[in-house]
């Protein structure tokens, strides 16, 4: 998965804020989550976080070849700054249409090297992040 990033001069990482909590249950389906225990009864929203979210991410980004999604992180990669800005705009549009929000403090825009999934990724290749090695 990460090999596709090799040779990219610009890399942006985005983090979906509270990704798992942003997947609503349809109103008509909420009754299916109700249960009782003793005197307690209620309708609860149980979410199938990882599988539902990852499926949404992959289907939402199928049209953007310069982006990868891994759980709640998205990596956008390009060989030129002009293309990179276009790729960022496309992904941000997909995110907005999906109703997700970004965590500003965890986003990095147009970097030459990034840390992602325990690796350091840059134009020269992918290496294990030295901070992850003991």
C-alpha positions as CSV (number, residue, x, y, z in Angstrom):
1,X,0.0,0.0,0.0
2,X,2.7,2.5,0.9
3,X,4.9,1.7,-2.2
4,X,2.5,3.8,-4.3
5,X,3.7,6.9,-2.3
6,X,7.3,6.5,-3.3
7,X,8.4,9.3,-5.7
8,X,5.7,11.7,-4.5
9,X,7.1,15.2,-3.9
10,X,4.1,16.4,-1.9
11,X,2.2,14.5,0.7
12,X,-0.8,15.6,2.8
13,X,-2.2,13.7,5.7
14,X,-5.7,14.3,7.0
15,X,-7.4,12.9,10.1
16,X,-11.1,12.5,10.3
17,X,-12.3,13.9,13.7
18,X,-14.2,11.3,15.7
19,X,-14.7,9.3,12.6
20,X,-16.4,6.4,14.1
21,X,-18.9,8.5,16.0
22,X,-20.1,10.4,12.9
23,X,-21.8,7.4,11.3
24,X,-25.5,7.9,12.1
25,X,-28.1,5.1,12.4
26,X,-31.1,5.7,10.2
27,X,-34.2,6.9,12.1
28,X,-36.3,3.9,11.1
29,X,-33.5,1.5,12.3
30,X,-33.0,3.1,15.8
31,X,-35.8,0.9,17.2
32,X,-33.7,-2.1,16.4
33,X,-31.1,-1.0,18.9
34,X,-33.6,-0.8,21.8
35,X,-33.4,-3.3,24.7
36,X,-34.4,-3.5,28.3
37,X,-32.6,-4.7,31.4
38,X,-34.6,-4.8,34.7
39,X,-36.3,-1.4,34.9
40,X,-34.1,0.2,32.3
41,X,-35.3,0.6,28.8
42,X,-33.9,2.7,26.0
43,X,-32.9,3.1,22.4
44,X,-29.2,3.2,22.0
45,X,-27.0,4.0,19.1
46,X,-24.5,1.1,18.7
47,X,-22.3,1.7,15.8
48,X,-20.2,-0.7,13.7
49,X,-17.4,1.7,13.7
50,X,-14.4,0.2,11.8
51,X,-16.1,-1.9,9.2
52,X,-18.8,0.7,8.3
53,X,-16.3,3.6,8.3
54,X,-13.7,1.9,6.3
55,X,-16.3,0.8,3.7
56,X,-17.5,4.4,3.5
57,X,-14.0,5.7,3.1
58,X,-13.1,3.4,0.3
59,X,-16.3,3.9,-1.6
60,X,-16.2,7.7,-1.2
61,X,-12.6,7.9,-2.5
62,X,-12.7,5.4,-5.3
63,X,-12.6,8.3,-7.8
64,X,-9.4,9.8,-6.3
65,X,-6.4,7.7,-7.3
66,X,-4.0,9.9,-5.5
67,X,-5.5,9.3,-2.0
68,X,-5.3,6.3,0.4
69,X,-7.5,5.8,3.4
70,X,-6.5,3.8,6.5
71,X,-9.0,3.8,9.3
72,X,-9.5,7.5,10.1
73,X,-6.4,8.7,8.3
74,X,-6.2,9.8,4.6
75,X,-3.0,10.4,2.7
76,X,-3.0,12.5,-0.5
77,X,0.1,12.3,-2.7
78,X,1.3,14.0,-5.9
79,X,4.4,14.6,-8.0
80,X,3.7,18.4,-8.5
81,X,2.3,21.1,-6.4
82,X,-0.4,22.1,-8.9
83,X,-1.6,18.5,-9.1
84,X,-1.4,18.2,-5.3
85,X,-3.7,21.2,-4.8
86,X,-6.2,19.7,-7.2
87,X,-6.1,16.3,-5.3
88,X,-6.5,18.0,-2.0
89,X,-9.5,19.9,-3.2
90,X,-11.1,16.7,-4.6
91,X,-10.6,14.8,-1.3
92,X,-11.9,17.7,0.8
93,X,-15.0,17.8,-1.4
94,X,-15.6,14.1,-0.8
95,X,-15.1,14.5,2.9
96,X,-17.6,17.5,3.1
97,X,-20.2,15.6,1.0
98,X,-19.8,12.6,3.4
99,X,-20.5,14.7,6.4
100,X,-17.2,14.1,8.1
101,X,-15.0,16.7,9.7
102,X,-11.3,17.0,10.0
103,X,-9.1,17.3,13.1
104,X,-7.1,20.5,12.3
105,X,-4.3,19.6,14.8
106,X,-3.6,16.3,13.1
107,X,-3.6,17.4,9.5
108,X,-0.3,18.1,7.6
109,X,-0.5,19.8,4.2
110,X,2.0,19.5,1.3
111,X,4.9,18.0,3.2
112,X,7.9,16.3,1.6
113,X,8.2,13.8,4.3
114,X,5.6,12.4,6.6
115,X,5.1,9.8,9.4
116,X,2.3,7.4,8.6
117,X,1.4,4.0,9.9
118,X,4.8,3.7,11.8
119,X,6.8,4.6,8.6
120,X,8.6,7.7,7.4
121,X,7.6,8.3,3.8
122,X,9.3,10.7,1.4
123,X,10.4,11.2,-2.2
124,X,13.2,8.7,-1.7
125,X,11.2,5.8,-0.3
126,X,9.5,4.3,2.7
127,X,11.4,3.5,5.9
128,X,10.4,2.3,9.3
129,X,9.9,5.2,11.7
130,X,13.0,5.3,13.9
131,X,10.8,6.5,16.8
132,X,9.0,3.1,16.6
133,X,12.1,1.0,17.0
134,X,13.4,0.2,20.5
